[in-house]
Amino acid sequence: MIRQLSVLAMFGLQLSLAVEVKFRPQLVDGAVGIGYGLALSDVNGDGRSDIILCDKDALYWYENPAWTKHRIVGQLTARDHVCVAARDIDGDGKCEIALGAQWNPADTKDSGAVFYLQAPADRRQPWTPVQLTHEPTTHRMRWVRNAAGRYDLIVVPLHGRGNVQGKGETVRVLAYHMPAEPMRQTWNTSLVCDWMHQTHNLDVMPSGNPADPESIYLCGREGIARVDSTAQGWHARWVAKHDQPGLEGAGEVRWGVFAGGQPYLATIEPMHGSQLVMYTPPPMGPKDGLWQRKVLDDSLVDGHALACHDLLGLYNRQVVVGWRANGRIGARVGVKLFYTTKENGSGWQQALLDDNGMACEDAVGSDLDGDRDVDIVAAGRSSHNLKIYWNERAAPPAQ
């Protein structure tokens, strides 16, 4: 039985084993349309992570530390914006940004749009979009370093072209290659994978060496796969498959690491589902075998957001999960933190970071104030808000 705790707005609770859970919420923006997607990256090169919000009809960044709101672009397509990717890919200390838009999951033929956004000299001013080729139902995107040392924009649609209820053509996940002159030259693409009929999200697994390629974890109807960039192209292997007991597809996936490098995955199952699930590699057996599945919670109402970080300094598994209850009249929404102090991954506890004040569409984490603790940022759908949950546990000792 998981022990549930409420994390009050201004108070922390001291738990057994000296685990301190203390988060202070701050409303950054109470006039969000739909907070479809978030990114944390340094926009202006001052060494601090800023908040980048993909709203339904605009893209904004909030400047750390005062969280001054700047509009990057206004509405670029007739239908909603849906995703954003932000990362410093050229080493100048300032992030590059891409945007996905024209969101219409019911239109698997003509929907979708992908834009690269060119920054002005003063990044507080409007940016210039250039539209790229795209597959229908553009849904998620991330910048990923490949085997050639280049950063590609990986774009994941929701459906395959012409699909009806997940049946038909498979989803074409593409890597976009930035040219030397991104506003004038053609962006070539290459196929990352095309063997899922419905995808929903992806996460990037950083490499131990900054010069090495990164991998992605991709989830969808058929399960969860790790996809690696190699000199011969992209290579995939299953981490979890739909024929495993209890697995009916995954809607969200996030990668984490604990205890000196041991990996784990957190998922929400099925898509927009009720289950928070943990996957860990099998202790015995083939290295590329299927991972072990453990349900941590089955009470989510339209689960839609995940973040995996060591928020409590435990060097152990910790997962932030958010749910939005989209269209569920009377259902409560919120954000929780799940954690364990047990080395074997048992004895999970949970803390409620937000009780019915955040219909969570997306959540991300980073140290926003330089105190060496990870803070959480969440964006809401029906709650129309953007919040920071400041991590106020005792500061860790300086290294």
N, C-alpha and C positions, 0 to 999 in steps of 0.2 A: 504494500500500500504506500503510495507516494505521499509524503508529508507536504502539505500545502501551506505556504506562508504568504502573507500580504506585505508588500514593500510599500510603506506609506510615503507620501510625497516628500516629507522633510525628515523622516526618521529612519534609522537603520536598526536592524535586529541582529543581535549577537547570538550566533548559533553555536551548537556544540562543535567541537573540534576547531574552535576559533575561526569559523567561517563567517565573515561579515558581508551581508548583503545590504547595500545602501545606495539607492539611486534617487536622484532628485530630478523630476521632470521640468522641462522648460518649453513653453509654447513659443516656437519660432515664427510660425505663420498660421493664422486661423482662417485664411481665406483661400485655401487650396481647392481647385476644381476636383480633380482626381489625381492623387499622388501616385501615378503609375510606376515610376521608377526613381531610384536614388543612386548617387555615386558620391564618394568622398575622395577628393583629390585637390591638389594645390592649383588653383586657377591663376593666381596673380604672382606666384613665385616668391612669396614671403616666408616659405618654409612651414606653413600651417595648412592643414586640411580644411577645405571649404566644402559646403554642402551644395550638391547639384541636384535639382529636382526636375524630373520630367512630368510636367503637368499636362492636362488634356489638351490645352490650346496654347501652350508656351513652354519654354525651357528657361529656368532661372538658376542663378547661383547666389548663395548667401555667404557673405564675406566674413570669415573668422577674424576677430572675436566678437564684433558687434552684431554680426549676422544681418548686415545690410543687404537688402534684396536687389539684385540686378537682373534685368531681362537679357538673356543671350539671344533668343529669337522669339518672335511671336508665332502665331499659328501658321504652319507651313503646308498643311493639307486640309481638305474638307472635313475629314474625320479625325479622330483623336491621335495625338502623339501617344506612344506606348512604351518606349524604352530608351535608355541612354547608356553610352559607354564613355568613360573619361579616364585618361591615364597619360602620364608623361612618357612619350615614346621616343623622343629625340634627345633627352638628357638635358634640356634647358631649364628644368625645374618648374615648368608650367605644363599643365595637362592639355592634351588634344581631346576633342569631343566629337562624338558621332551621335546621331539621333535616329530612332525608328518611328514611323508614323503611318497615317492612313489605316488605322486599326479597324478592321471589320472581320472578325473570325468567321462569320457566316459566308463571306465572299472568298472562296479559295481559288479564284481566277484572276481578279483584277485589283485586289486590295494590296496594301503594303507600300512602304516607301522607306528608303535609306538615304540619309544625308550626312555628309561630312561638313563640319562647321569651321570656317576659317576665322581665327581670332584677330581682332584689330589690335593696333599698338596699345591702346587703352582698353583693357579687357572688360572694363565696366560699360563700354559702349556696345551697341548691337554687333553681332557676329554675322558673317556672310555664309549662307548655305550653298552647297553644291549637291545636286541630287545624283545618286548613283543608281546603277541597275539593281533589281531586287527580285526576290521570289514573293509570291502572295503570302499574306498573313504574317508579315514581319512581326516578331514578338519579343525577342531578347537579343542582346549583343554584348560582346566584351572584346577588349584589346588583348591579344595573346602573343607572346614571343615564340616564334617557330624555330625549327632546326637550323635555319639559315641565319639566325640572329636578328631577324626582322620582326617587327610587330605587325600582325595582321588583325583586321577587324573581323571577328567571327560573328556571323549573323544567323540566328536560329528562328525559322518560321514556326508557327503553331501546327499547320497542316501541310500536307503535300498538295501540289497543284491539282485543282479540280476535285479534291477529296469531298466526300459526303459522309458525315458522321464518322470520320476517322478511317474510312475505307476508300481505297483507290491508290493513287500514286504515293510514293514515300516522300518524306520531307527532305529537301535538299539544303543541307547546312553548308554555307559558303564561307571561304576566307577571302577577304578583300585586301588586295595588295596596294599599299599607298605608293603612288608614283612620286617622282622628284618634285613635280609641280602639281600638287593635288587639286588645285582649282582649275587647271587647264588640261591636264593629261588624263587619259582614260585609266580608271581603276580596273585592272584585271582581277579575275576571281579564279579560285580553284575549289574543287569539291572536297569538303572535309568528310562528310558521310551522307548516306542516303538510304538508311536501312531501318528507320522508324516511321511509323504511319502517323504518329502524333507526338510532338515534343512539347515541353513547356518551359524548361529553364536549363541553365548551365552554370558551372562554376569553374574558376581557374585554380589549378594547383601549382603554386610557384615552385621553381626548382631550387635545390640547395645552392647551386652556383649561379650567380646572375648572368653568366654567359651561356648557360644551358637552356634548352627549350623547355617550355611549360606544357603541361597537360591540361585537358579539360575533362570535367565530368558532365555528362549529358543525361537528362532524364526524360522519360515520356511513357507512352502506353506500354511499350514492350519491356521497360525496366530501366536500368541505370548502366551506363557504359563509361569506361575511361577511354579517352581518345588522345593518343600521343602523336606529336609531330616528329617525323623522322626524315632522314635525307631522301627516302624513297616515297615520301608522302605521309598521309595521316593513317595511323594504325589504331584499331579499336579492339577492346576486349570487354566482355560483360563483367560487371561487378554484381549485379542482381538481375534476374530474369523473371518474366511474368509467370513462369510455371513454378516458381518457388512458392511454398505454402504461405498464404496470406497476402502476397504481393499482387495488386491489381493495377499496376502502373504507378508512377510517381509524378507529382506536380512541381515540387521544389527540391533542390539538392544543394547542399553546402558541404565543403571540405574543411576538416580540422585536423589538428595534430596535437598530441599530448605526450608527456613523460619522455622528452628527449627525441621525439621523432615518430612515434607510433601514430598512424593515420586513422581517421574515422570519417564517416559520412553521416549527415543528418538529412532526412527527407520528410516531406509531407505526402501522405498517400491516402487515396489516389489523388488525382488532380483536383484541387479545391476540396480536399478531403478532411477527414476527422483525425487521422493518425499522425503522430510524430514518431518517427522511426529512426533508430540508430543502426548503422552497419559498421562492422569491424572485420578486418581480414581474419580468415580462419587461422588458429594457432598452429594447426597441423595441415598437411596437404599441400597441393601445388600452389606456387606463388600467385598464379593467375587464375585460381579457382574462385568460385562465387563466395561472397562475403556473408557473414552471419548477421541475421536480422533480429532486432529486438524492438518491440513496440514500447515506447515510453509513456505515451498518452493517447487516448482514443476519444477525447471529448472536444476536440477543436470543431468550430463551426465555420467551415469554409477557410481552412488554413491556407495562407498565401505568402508568408514571409519567414525567412530563416537567416540566422547569422551565427557562426561558430567562432568563438574567441575565448581566451583565458581571462575572463573578466574578474575573477575572484582570486587570482594568484595561486591556484591549486595545482597547476601543471597537470590538469586532468580535463576530461571531456565536459564541455559546457555549450549549451545551445539556447539561443534566443528564438522564440517562435511567436508569430503574430497571426491573428485570424480576423476576418472582416465581416462574416455573416452577411454576405451580399444577397439581398433579396429575402432574407430570413426575418420576417417581422417579429419583433420582440426578443430576438436572440441577442445576447450580450457579446461584445467584442473585447479584444484586449491583446496584451503582450505578456509573455511569461519567460522566465529564465529557468532552465533545467540544468542541474549540476549534480555531480557525485564526488564524494571524497574517497570512495573505495577504488583501490587499484584494479580490482577485477570487473569494474563497471556495474556493480550492483548498488543498491541503496540510493536510488535517485531521489532527489528532493526538487522542489519547485518554488519559485518566488514570483508573485504577480507584480509586474512592473507597471501595468496600466489596466485598470478595471473599468471597462466600458467607455473609455475616453479616446480610444484609437482603433478605428476600423482598419486594421493594418494591411496595407497593400504591399509595402516593401519595408525592409529594415536592413541597416548596414552598421558597421562598427569601426571605430578608429579612436586613437588618442587625440582628442580635439583641443585639449588645454595644456598639454605637455607635462602632465603629472604621472605619466607612465602607466596609466590605467586606460582600458578601452571603454569608451562611451558609446552609447547606442543612439542612432537616429532612425526615426520611423515616420512614414508618410501614410495618411489615411485616405480612404475612399469616401464612404458616407459621412465620416467625421470631418472631412475637409480640412485637415490640419497637418502640420509638420512639427514634430517634437524632437528635442534632445533629452535623453535620459542620462544625466550626469552620474558617472560612477564615483561615489564618494566614500568608498571603503578606505581604510588606512593606507596611505601611500607606501608603495614598496620601497625598500632601501635602495639608495643609489648604487650603481654598479662601479 
